[in-house]
Amino acid sequence: MAINSGSDPMRFSASIKVVLKDGVLDPQGETIGRALKDLGFESIVSASSGRIFRLDIDAETEAQARKIAGEAASKLLANPVIERYEVEMAK
């Protein structure tokens, strides 16, 4: 979502979801899955862990804000060896 107070640049909100890549062990997710079953949630088949980061970004365009968020994710927020990330711009 862009918020413009009448002057450039505009403010955009980005959410970055970071999760483990397929095939990477997720002991936290496995523990959560077992605990949910112990609490009676028998229909839950599996659980995985991850993180969500929310960033407010000043940029000229949404595309530029998305690029900045992606660069932040690839350089700091996600470990590219074991994690993947998705950038979503708030609507």
Secondary structure, 3 states (H helix, E strand, C coil): CEECCCCCCEEEEEEEEEEECCCCCCHHHHHHHHHHHHCCCCCCCCCCCEEEEEEEEEECCHHHHHHHHHHHHHHHHCCCCCEEEEEEECC
